[in-house]
Amino acid sequence: MTTNFEELSEIFKAVSHSVRIKIIFGLIEKNECNVSTMVEKLGLPQPAVSHHLNILRNAGIVEGVRDGNHICYRVTSETVKRMFKQL
């Protein structure tokens, strides 16, 4: 197995916050979720949740798919899925 240390470094930086860890666990469990539901479940303001999602999206961990007026997010990084399923 070849290890891409740059990819791992970016993943670790992106998941180095407890809110982002909660988002990833939730998305893996539910498969996908919109921001409104995350705001409700996390008890955080919408701008804070969007900020954390933006960091995860920029790191290539999640992607958003528009569903009408909502964007549904899901974890797309297989590396992150494998890592979090081991925890």
Secondary structure, 3 states (H helix, E strand, C coil): CCCCHHHHHHHHHHCCCHHHHHHHHHHHHHCCEEHHHHHHHHCCCHHHHHHHHHHHHHCCCEEEEEECCEEEEEECCHHHHHHHHCC
